[in-house]
């Protein structure tokens, strides 16, 4: 019964890949939204980080890709007007 195991494994790998690609697309949109707000408000990364109450290092890590944008960013911090 090796075939069901291989199919199951392939489906799991494919699903993981699709989920990762969706996460990357969301992160890209969120980064673009952050930049849009920063430009509109004429803010530096440090000023924006302070305004949304995150560390400048966290914001920098998001921009350089060393940190993913978590759910809390999506739901709370980007309601900045």
SVG drawing of the C-alpha trace seen along z (x, -y; Angstrom):
<svg xmlns="http://www.w3.org/2000/svg" viewBox="-9 -64 25 66">
<polyline fill="none" stroke="black" stroke-width="0.4" points="0.0,0.0 2.7,-2.4 0.6,-4.4 -1.8,-5.9 1.1,-7.0 2.8,-8.6 -0.4,-10.3 -1.1,-11.5 2.4,-12.9 2.2,-14.6 -1.1,-16.3 0.3,-17.4 3.4,-18.9 1.3,-20.6 -1.1,-22.0 1.9,-23.3 3.3,-24.9 0.0,-26.6 -0.4,-27.9 3.1,-29.3 2.4,-31.0 -0.8,-32.5 1.2,-33.7 3.8,-35.3 1.1,-37.1 -0.5,-38.4 2.8,-39.6 3.5,-41.4 0.2,-43.1 0.7,-44.1 4.2,-45.5 2.7,-47.5 -0.1,-48.8 2.5,-49.9 4.5,-51.7 1.4,-53.4 0.5,-54.7 4.0,-55.8 4.2,-57.7 0.7,-59.3 1.6,-60.4 5.2,-61.3 6.6,-59.1 9.9,-57.3 10.0,-53.6 10.8,-54.7 8.0,-57.2 5.5,-54.7 6.7,-52.0 6.2,-54.3 2.7,-55.3 1.6,-51.7 3.4,-50.8 5.9,-48.2 9.7,-48.4 11.5,-49.9 13.5,-46.7 10.3,-44.6 9.2,-46.9 12.6,-46.7 12.6,-42.9 9.3,-42.8 10.6,-44.9 13.8,-42.9 11.9,-39.6 13.6,-38.2 10.2,-38.2 6.8,-37.3 3.8,-39.5 1.6,-37.9 -2.1,-37.9 -2.0,-40.6 -0.6,-43.0 -3.4,-42.2 -6.1,-42.7 -5.0,-45.5 -2.0,-47.6 -2.9,-48.5 -6.2,-50.2 -4.0,-53.3 -5.9,-56.3"/>
</svg>
